[in-house]
Amino acid sequence: METSKAMEESDVGILCYISQLPGFRGILKQRYADFIVNEVDTDGNVVHLTCLEPPPQMVEETKECEAKVSDEKMSESKSYEAEIELFRSLAGDSDAEKLESLISQVDSCTGSEDSVPHIVLSPDSDKTHRTAVHNFFKQNFKFLVTDTTDGPDASSKCIRVRLDSGGHKNNGRNSKKRKERGEKPFDSRGSSNWPEHLGKFLRFHLYKENKDTQEALGIIGKMLGIQSKSFGFAGTKDKRAVSTQRVTVFKQQASRLAALNDRLIGIKVGDFCHVKEGLLLGRLLGNRFTVTLRGVIADSEDTIKAAADSLGRHGFINYFGLQRFGTGSVPTHLIGATLLRGEWKTAVSMILDPREGERDVIRKAREYYKESNDIEGTLRQLPRHLVAERAVLQCLKKCPGDYLQAMKAIPRTLRMMYVHGYQSYLWNHAASERVQKYGFDQVLLGDLVYCKGDDSEKETVGVNSECNDDNCDDTYDCSHLDETSGTDLLERKNTLVKVVTVEDMSTGNYTVDDVVLPMPGSRVIFPTNEIAKVYHDLAKKDAINLTESVHRVKEFSITSMTGSYRRVFQKPLDFEWELLTYNDSNKPLAETDLDKISKTGSTNIIKQEEQGKGDEDNDLSDCTKLPVCSRNSIALSSDTNEESEREVESEQVSGSNWQETQMALKLSLTLPASCYATMAIRELLKTSTSVAYHKTLNQ
């Protein structure tokens, strides 16, 4: 299959529609504020940002904690002159002076430990001596932690020293081995002296504009002095959107996060409360979307009404959207197929090689590596957001030629998307075959369905959620975890599937809404009709056997994955739509959570990232009557090609300030977390959802 051209829907099996009604023209995401996503929690509540300040009670608790820490530091202060002199004899004058400076800062620090800088000792190529230094700190400075980093050359290492986040004189509670700390350079588990009556996790609502979840939390984490992996969340949200979701962080003060709001750009935090447990991926029912399609042109309003009514009644084919397969010119499922064949070197090349459609800085870095094989030089050029590429190169630097290990160096959340992408590719093709052969309005003999009632005792196979291969840390595309609105993830794990029999056909117990298709794995069954053949035939073309593995690397083997099931057809819930007219394409047609807060008198307005773009102008005066809008949804994958996002953003300038009256269609719908809102919109418009296509509509 070609990898150099832009990916089309047909390349990944997105081929059919449910209705045969005519479509119409509409521009998706002309502005990122045209796509609003609000998470729906496990109790069915839609998550909104409503308040930017912590409750007064939480402020008082923070003051009490700070006072307690200050008192303890006062009572624990002591002179470490003797210990520093001992260290001087062990490590020399330069390192002793660094240590003395660090201790001075620790003693004078009245805020969070995170604000205290670390020190890096002089390069040391003697492992025995480094061990002696580590042990010295364990014995004499139990409130400090140490670890080892790479030195300026291959033969040396450096020891880093920092205040233990457990607090001054905590008996070295956090002096753990790197492995026990989960590869964190320092422990960042939050504040010490936490009140016993408070839940240990701070939960807050994260509001973000035109940023993905990882990026937003990375910014907040950097400001707090903690790693982004310290945060818990139920699912990643689309980058090119305005979204609100729940996030948890361990033992952090609400006042510290609230204080960031004035400095954050395109991000806000609020609605703080303490809870006993952190959020885990998949702990959501779905998302509420508010999608505004601009520049709508149709034969008549009746055409739009008929299409919208059909979507509400019949739903759409529950395809994995294009985002599932990445936005770059090398789709994730092609890399996944390579991994399933055990072709490690080829997979690495697909990740690192030059590709079309990327910014010059990225293209030049890729070309430089291909021509020179200079890893250090390439890493200096390669932007940090290219996580997979940087991880592969850093591993190859340490282990030249070990391409399997290089693939494993990619964060698990990202590397598993390659094989998941291939599973999704097979599923999409099977769903298209099901619709082409048998239609969408009836259950057929041999179909697979979710069980009902007494059938759960007969001919059934258990199924977990889609993220069932020990990969539920899928933070790059985790909105595919749930499948049924109103059903908790834990319930879904016990769902049973069966093959439709002649008896089922006669009783009419099942409808087409119950029909599912498998994501290939070792613990799923296939339909007993002709649809099963699609999976095996497609895999065979890619030299892949779905029942046998050619290698023993479990995480890159379908036979080591349990597999799962996914509904073929999905109906939107609480579906509403409204036609609007507007005269300026830069004017918003739906209110965000921040707009609503601003109306109530809040002065914390998000700062504009770029002056003169007009994309943050939230004046609703130029559109027809506009009630408070709902929210929206779309499942998200990693941002592998920022250029496509930036190019679409730039189109707003050329299309702004239209004077003639334009028509827009505003949709509000709720979808389970496994569903892609773009696939619902595709059914409505009968056009491609690719970024490339919608860019042409802006021109």
N, C-alpha and C positions, 0 to 999 in steps of 0.2 A: 504494500500500500504506500502511496506517496506521502512523504512527510514534509516536503518543502512548501506545499500550497496551504492556504488558510483552511482550517478545518470546517467542513460543512456538516449540517445535521445528518445527511444521508451517510456520511462516513462512519457514524457511530450508531446506525440503526434507527434513527428517528425518521420514519417514512410515512406514517399514516395519520389521518384525522378521524375523529368519531363522526362528525356531521359532514354532510355534503353541501352545506350552505356556503354561499360566497363569502369571502373575507372582505377586509377593507384595509386601507392604509392607516397606520398609526406609528408614531415614533416612540420607542421604548427607551427610557432613561436619557432623554434629551438633556435633562438636568439631573444630577444625582438626587436632588430633593424630590424628584418625581417618583421615587421608589422608597417608601417608608416601611420599615419592618419593626414590629413590636413582638417580642417573645411572648408565648403563652405558657405559663408555668404548669406544673403537674396538677394543680387544683383548678385549672381552666381559667385563671385570671390573666388578663392581658397586662403586660408589664409596661409601665409608663414612668417617665421622669417627671415628678411633680414638685420636688423640693430640693434645693441645692445645699441647704444648711443642715447640720446634724441637730437632732432634738435637744432641747436644753438639758435634759437629764444626762444625755451622753456627754455633753460638754463638761458638766460637773464631775462625772466619773473620770474623764480625762485629766482634769485638774488634780483630782485625788491621787491618780496613778503617778502623775509627774511629781507631786509633792513627796510621795512615798519613795520614789526613785532617788530624788534629791537628798532626802534624809538619810537613806542607806549609803549613798556615796559619801556624805559628810562623815558618817560614823565609821566608814571603812577606809578613809584616806590614810595613807602611810607613806613613808619614804622607802624608795627602792634603790637607794644609792649603793648599798652593798651588792645587790643582785646585778645592777648595771656594771659595776666594776668587775664582777665575775664574768659577765658577758663580754666585757672589753678584752679580757685575757683569752676568751674563747674565739671571738670573732673579729677583734680589731677595733680601732678607734672610730672609723667611719660608721660601721654598723651600730656601735654602742651609742654614738650621737643620734642616729636615726631612732633608736629605741627610746632614748631619753626624751626626745621630742614627742614621740607617740604617747608615752605615758603622761607627759605634761598635758597634752591635748585631752587625753582620757579624763584626767583629774579635773580639768576645767570645763568639761562638756556638761551642759545642763539640759540638752535636748535628747533626741533619739540617738542611740548608738550608731545608727546608720549614717549619721552625719560625720562620724570620725573617720578620717582617711586611713588607709592601710599604708604600710611601708614594705618595700622590697629590698631585701638584703643583697649584698654584693654577690656576683656570680661565683659559683662554687662547683668545681668538677669532682670533688672528693665526696663520695656518697657516705662514707663513714663519718666524715666531719658534719655533713648535713644532718645525719641521724642524731649526732650529739647535740646539734643546735635545736632540733625538734624536741628532744628529750629535756633539754635545759628549760625551754619554755613551759613544758608540761609540769615540771617540778617547781619552777620559781615564779611563773606568771600564768596562773591558772585561769585568769580572766581574759587571756589572749589566745587566739587560735592561729595555727600555722598550716601552710600547705606549700607544695612545690610547683613551680612553673618553669617553662623553657627559658634558658639563658640566651645570651646574645649569639652563641654559637652552638653547634651540635654537641660539643663535649661538656658543656656546663649547664647547671640549673640554678634557679634562684628561689629563695624561700620568702614567701609573703607572710606578713604578720598583721593581724587586725584584732580589734576588740571582739570578744565573743558576744554574739547577740543575746545570749542568756544573761548578760549583765556582768558588772564588776564583781570579782571574787565569787564566781559561781561554781568553783571547784572543777572547772574544765568540763562542764556538762556537754558542751558541743564539740569537744576535741575528738572528732570521729575521723575514721578513715574516709578518704574521698569516696570510695564505693558506697559506704553507708550513708553518705550525704547526697546520694543520687547524682554524682558528678557536679555538684555545685562547688564553685571555688570557695565560698564561705557559706556557713549556715545562715539562712535568712528567714527563720521561722517566726519572726515577730518580736514584739516587746516582752520584756520580763515583767514580773510582779503583776500579773494579770488578776483582776478581782475574781474570786471564786464564783460569785453569783452571776457573772456575765458569760454568755456563750463565747467560745474561743474564736469564732469566725465573725468577721465583720462582713455583712452582706450589703451591697449597694447596687444601684441601677446605673449602668454605663450607657451614656448617650454618645453616639459618635457620628460624624459626617465624613463621607468619602474616605474612610479608613477601615481596614479589616480588623477583626477582633485582636489578633496577635499584635499588630502594629500599635493599636491603642494601648493595650496593656503593657507593651514594652516601654512606651513613653511614660506611663504612670509609674511603672516599676523603677525606671531610671530616676525619676524625681524622688521616689520614696527611698531609693537605695536598696531595693530588693529585686530579685530576678522575676521575669514575667511568669516563670513556671510556678511561682508562689500563689498565683491566682487560680481560682476554680471557676468554671463556667459550663453551662449546659450545651452550648453549641456556638460555632462561629457564624457570624452574620456577613452578608454580602458587603464587599468594599464600596462599590459604587451605589451608595444608598445612605439614607439616614435611618439609624437603627437604635433600639433601646433593648437592653437585656440585663439579666441578673449576673452578678459576679461576687465571689467570696474571696477573702484574703485572711490569713491566719494572724490573729492578735495584732491588729493595727487599729490605731485610734481614728475614729470618724473625723475628728477635727483636722487631722493631718491630711486626709484625702480631700476634705472640703476646701482646705486652704489652697489646693492646687487649681481650683476652678478658674481663678483669675489669670493663671499662667498657661493653662491648657488652650490649645488652638484646635477647633473642630471636635473637641471632646468635652463632656461634662460628666460629673458624678454626683449622685444624690440619693435620697430615700434610704438613709442608712439605718441598719438595725443589727443587733448581735444575734447570731444563731449558733446552734451546737455543732452543726456539721457543714462541711464545705460542699460546694456544688460539684457534681460529677457530670461528665459528658453524657448526653442522652436524657438528663432529668428535665425534660420539657415535653409538653404535648404537641407543640407546633409553633407556628408563627402567624400573626395577623398582619396582612399586607394592605397598604394603600398605594396603588399603582396608578399613575396618571399617564395616559397615552396622549401625546400632543400631535398636532398637525393631522388630525383625523379627516380622512376623505372617504366617503362612501357613496354608493348610488343613491341611497336615501337613508333617512333615520330608521326606517323599517328594517333595512339590512342590518344595522347595528343592533336594533332591538331583538331581531330574530337570532342573531349570533349569541348575544348575551343570555337570552332565555334558554337557548340550547345548552350553553355551558353550565348554567345553573341546574338544568334538569338531568343532563346526561354526563356532565363532567368532561374529563379529558383522559387521554392515554397517559399513564403514569410513568412516562419515560424519565430516565436520568438525563438531565439537561446538559448542554454543552459545557457548563462550568465543571461538571464532574470529570471531564477529560482534559482540563487545563485550557489556558488561553494562548499557549505558545504554538509554534508550528510543529512541535513534536508532541503529539497527544500522549497522555499518561498511559492509555491502554496499549500503545505500541511498545512502550518501555516495559509494561507489565508482561506482554507476550514474550519479550526477550528474556525477562527474568524467569518466567515459567519454563523456558527452554534451557535455562542454565547458562546463557551466553553473557557472562558477567562483563567481559571487556567491551562487548558491543553495547551493553546497557550504559556503561560509563561513558562511552563515546557519544551516545545519543543525548546524554545529559550535558556534556561539555562542549560538543562541537558547535560551530557557528550555525545560526538559524535565522530565518527571515523574520522581518517585522520587529526587531528589537532596536533599542536606542543605540546610537553610535558607540557610546562608552562600553556597553555590554558586548556589542559586535566586535569591537577592537580587542577587548580582553580575550574573547573566545578565539579570535584569529591569532592573536599573539601566542596563546598556549599551543594551538595546533601547529604553529610554525616552529616555535622555540622549545616547547616542552618545559619551560621555566615556570615551575610552580610558584616560587616566591614572588616573582615578578607579576604573575597572573593574579595572585591573591591581592597584591597591592592595587591592582586596577579594578578588580571585580567588586561591584556594589554589594554591601552587606546583606541586602534583602534577598540575594540569590543563595538561599540557605543550602539547598541540595548541592549546588556546584561547589560552594566553599567547603562543605563537609567532605566531599569526595576528594578535592585537591589536598586538603590538610591531611587526610588519611594516606593518600598516595605519597605525600612528602615523607611520612614516617614509615610507610610500608610499600615501597615501590613495586609495582607489578601485581599487588594483591587486590584485584578488582572486586572480588566478592566482599572483602573487608571494607573496601571503599564504599560499596553500596550500603553496607550495614552501618556505616558511619553517618549516613543521612538520618536525621531524627525519625524515629519510628512512625510518628504521626504522618510524616510526609512520604516516607518510602513505601508504606503500605498502600498508599493511594494508587501506586502503579498497578499492583495486582487487583485491587478493588476496581480500578478503571477497566481492566480486562473483563472482570466478572460483569460489570455494568454494560459493557459493549455487547457481550453475549445476550444479556437479558433484554436489552433494547431490540435486538434483531428478533428474538423469540416473541416479544410482545407484538412487533409489527407483523410477524407471520401469523400470530393468533388472530389479529384483526383482519388481515387480508384473506385468510382462509375461512374464518368462522364468524366474522362480524363482531358486534359489540353488544348485542341485545339478548343473548341467551347463553345458558350454561350447557356444555356439551359433554358427552360421555368421554371419560379419560382426563377431563380437566382436573386441576388441583384446586381445592377450596379450603378456607379456614373452617374448622369444624364447628358444629352447633349442637347443643344439647346432648342427646344420647350417643350421637356419632363419635363423641370424643373417646368412647370405649372401643371403637372398632377401627381397624386398618388405619391407624394414625401414626404420624411421625412428629415428634416434638421439634420445636424450632425456637431458636433464640432470635433476638433482634438482629438487624443486619450487621451490627458491629459485634460479631460473635466469635471472632477468631483470636481472642485475647488481644484485640486491637481497639478496644474502646477508648483509646486515647487519641482518636483520630481527629486532631484539632484542625486539620486543614480542610476537612470536608465532613464535619460531624453532624450536619443537619439531616443526614439520612438514617439516623438511629431509630426513630419511631416510625410506625406505619399507619396507625389508626388514631384519628382524632378522638380525644376523650378516653384513651386507654393509656394507662401508665406503663412505662418501660418494663417495670417488673412483671406486670401482668402479661405483656407481650412475650416475655421469655418462656411462658408456659403454654403459649398458643400451639394448637395441634393442626396438622394439615392432613387431608385425605384425598384419595382419588374418587371422583364422581362415578357412581355405579348406575346400573339400569334402575335399581330401586329408588335412588335419589332422583333420577329423572322423572319417575312416575309420581313421586310424592311432592315434587316441587319445593323441597326444603331450601334449595340454594338458588341465588340469583347471580347475575353476572358481576355484581358488586363483591361477591365472595371469592371470585376467581383470582388465584395467585400464580406466579411463575417463580421458579427457584433461581437464586444466585448460586452458581455451582459450588459444590463442596462435598465433603465426605459423608455428611449426615443428612443430605436432602434427597428427596425422591423427585423424579421427573414425571411430567404428564405421560399418560399411556396412549395418548393420541399422537398425531404426526408432529406436534410442536417440539417434542423431545429431540427429534432428528436435527433440528436447526442448531442446537448447542454443539453437538458432536461434529456435524459437518463443518461448521465455521471454525471450531478449534482445530480440526484436522487440517484445514487449509493453512493454518498458522503453525503446523507441525507440533500441536499440543494435544496430549491425551488427557481427558478429564478424569480418567480412572486410574492412571498410573503416572508417577513422577519420574523424570529422568535424572533427578538429583536428590540429595538428602537435606537440602536447606529448607526447613519447614516453613519459614515465613514467606518464602517465594514458591510455595507449592500448593496448588488447589486441593490436592488430596489430603493435605494437612489442615485445611480450613474446614470448619463445620458447614459453612454455607448458610443460607437463610431464604426467606420468601418475601415477595413484594406484590402488593395488589396491582393488577393490570390496569384497572380503571379507578379513577378518583374523582369525587365530586367536591367542589368547594363548599365550605360551610359558611353560614351567615353571609351569603353573597349579596352584595349591593353594587349598583352601578348608577352613574349619573353623567349626562352630557353637559358640558360647560362650553362657554365661549370666552375668548380672551383676545387682547390686542397687542400684548407684549410677551414675547417668548421668555423673557427673563423674570416675569412675575410668577411667584409661586401660586399653585392652584390647590394646595393642601397644606394644612397646618401641621408642623412638627411639635413634638413635646416641648421643645425649647420656646417655640412661638407662644404656646399656651402659658408657659411660666412667665414669659416677658409681658404678656397681657395683664397678668395679675400684679405687676409692679416690680418684678425682679430686675435688677440692674446688671446681672451677670450674663451679658450677651456674648455669644461666641465671636471671637475676633476673626476678621477676614484673613485668609491665607494669602490671597492675591488681590491687590487693589485694582479696581476698574473692571473686574470680570462681571460684577453685578449678580453673581450666582447666589450671594447670601442675602439678597434683597427680599425681605419677607413682607412686603406691602401687598395685600390682597385686593387692592382697590380696583385693579384693572380687569378683573374677571367677573362673571355673573355671580349671582348669589352663591355663597359657598359655606355650607355648614361645616362644623368641625369634622375633619375626615377621620377615617378609621386607620388601619395600618396594613401592612403587606408582607409578602414572603418570597423568599427564594433560597434554595439550598446553595451553599457556597463552596468553592474549592480554593486552592492556593493561588496566589497572584503571581503566576509565572511570567507574565508579560505586561509590565507596567505601561509600556508604550501604547498598547491598545486603549487603556483607560485614559491616558493623557490626551490621546488624539481625539477621542470622543468628547472629552471635556472642552478641548479647544474649539470644537464645532459650535459651542454655545455662542461664542462671540460673533461669528459670521451670521448666525441665525437669530440674533437678538433684535429687539425693538421692531418687530414686524408691525406695520400700521393697520394692515387689513385684518378683519376679524377671522380668527382661527377657531377650530372646534377641538375640544379635548374630551376624552372619555376617562372618567375617574372610577376605578374599581376598588372595592373593599372585599376581602375574602380571607378566610382562615383555612390553612392547610396543615396537615400533619407534618412533622419535622422531616419526614423522608421525601417530601414532595417538592418539586421545583415550580415556582410560580411562573417562570418563563414558559413552561409547557402548557399551563392554562392559557396564557396570553397567546401562545402559538395557535391553539385550537380556536381562539376567538378571531385572530387576524388572518389565519391561513397563510402566514408568511414566516420566513426564517427568524430565529431569535439571535442569530450571530451578531457580534459587535460590528463586523465588517458590513453587513447588510444595513444595519440601522445607521451607520455612519453615512452611507450613501443617501439616506433620506434627509439628513441634515444639510446636504449640499445644495 
